[in-house]
Amino acid sequence: MAKPGNINFFPEGVKFDLKEKRKIRHWIIQAIENEKHKLGALNFIFTSDDILFELNQQYLGHTTLTDIITFDLSETKHKLEGDIYISIDRARENAGNFKEPLNREIKRLIIHGVLHLAGYNDKTKAEKAGMHSKEEYYLSLLA
């Protein structure tokens, strides 16, 4: 488990090494502070469709593939703590579909998970649009 105030990146069941970890950590912290939250402990676990599908079934009762699952472990209001599972398989497919570099799609998923922990949802069309706008804003800060 991560120490409070830490951001960790782990591969699980896939060969994946996130580039520019230090820069991405600073970017995540900037986004958290912009959203008026504090950093607790965040774990980003890069994994496969199979593992994410099992988590989706077991914890959410869904029988579909997904690109990300966010587990909010926060015990204090406005302090972000959680485990964010990202499917490298879905990220690769999404990158191809959106004609985006894989690296940008991974960053989009990272900030998507952070935004979920900050209280944003994407269930309705309006929520999805708001979330997408926030993702684009934070991606522009990283460029």
N, C-alpha and C positions, 0 to 999 in steps of 0.2 A: 504494500500500500504506500502511496505517495505521502510525503511529509506535507503539512500545511504550507501553503504558499508555493508549492511546486507544480510544474507542468511537466508531465512525463509522456514519452512516446514509446510504445511497445509494438513489435510485430507479434502476431499470434497465428501460427499455422500458415503463414505466407512469408515469402522473402520480399521484404520492403524496407527501405531505409529512407526516412524523410530527410530531405536536404534542407539546409539553412535553419536548423533547429533553434539556434539562438535568436535569429531574426524573427522567426515565427512565435517564439515565446514572448518576445517584447511586443509584437503585434497583438497577440491574445490579451496580454495585460492591458494594453492601450484600449482595446475594445471593452474589456471588463470595466475599466475605470470610466470610459465614456458612457457606459450604461448604468453608472452609479452603483456599481457592485465592488466587492473586494474578492481577491483571489484566495480560495482555499486550496484544495488539492485537486488537480485535474489529471486524469489519465486518458490518453488517446490510444486506443488499441486498434491497430490496423490488422484486419483479418479477412477471411474468405466469405463468399456467399453462404457456404454450408454452415459455418459457425454462426453467422448472423441470422440465418434462417432458423436454426435451433433456438437461439436466444429470443427471436421474435415469437416463435411458437410457445416456448416455455414461460416467458414473462409477460407477453402482451396478448397471447392467444390468437395471433395472426398467422396465416398460412401463406404469406406472400414474401417475395424477396424485397429487401429494402437496402438502401445505401448506408443508412446510419441509424443507430439506436443510442439514445442518451439516457443514462441512469442518473437521476438527480440524488445525490447523497448529502445535500446541504442540510445542516441542522440549525443554521443561523440565517435569518433573513438577510438578504443582500450579500451573502458570502457564497460564492460559487464553488461547489465541490461536486465531483461526479466522475463517472466513467463513460467515455464516449467511444462506442465501437463503430468503426468505419470499414465497409467492405471495399477492399481494393478491386475485387472483380466488378462490382457495380460502378465504382469510380472510373475504371477503365472504359466500361461500356458507355457511361454518361459522357465522358470526355469525347469519345468518338461521335456520339449522337449530337452533342452540342458543338462539335468541331473546336474544342478547347484543349489546350495541353493538359496532360494528366496532373501535373504539378498544380495548376490553377484549380482543377476540380477537387483535388485533395484539400486545398486551402479553403475552398468554398464549403466543403463538408465540415472542416474543422470549425469555421466560424458559425456555420449552421448549428452545430452542437452547442457552442458557447451561447448563441442566442436563445436556444431552447432553455438552457440553464438560467438565463437572465429573465425568463418569463414569457418569451415569444412563442406563439403557436402557429401552426400551418394547416389547420383542419379545414378552414373555409377558404374560399377564393380570395377574399379580402385579406385574410391573415397571410396566405401564401404570397400575395403581392407585396405586403408590408415586409415580410421576412426576406423576400428576394431583393427588395430595395435596400434593406440593411446589409445583406450579404454583399451586394455590389458596392455599397459605400465602403465597407471595411476592406474589401478586396482592392479598391482604389488606393487605400492608404498604404498598402503593402507594396505596390508597384514601384 
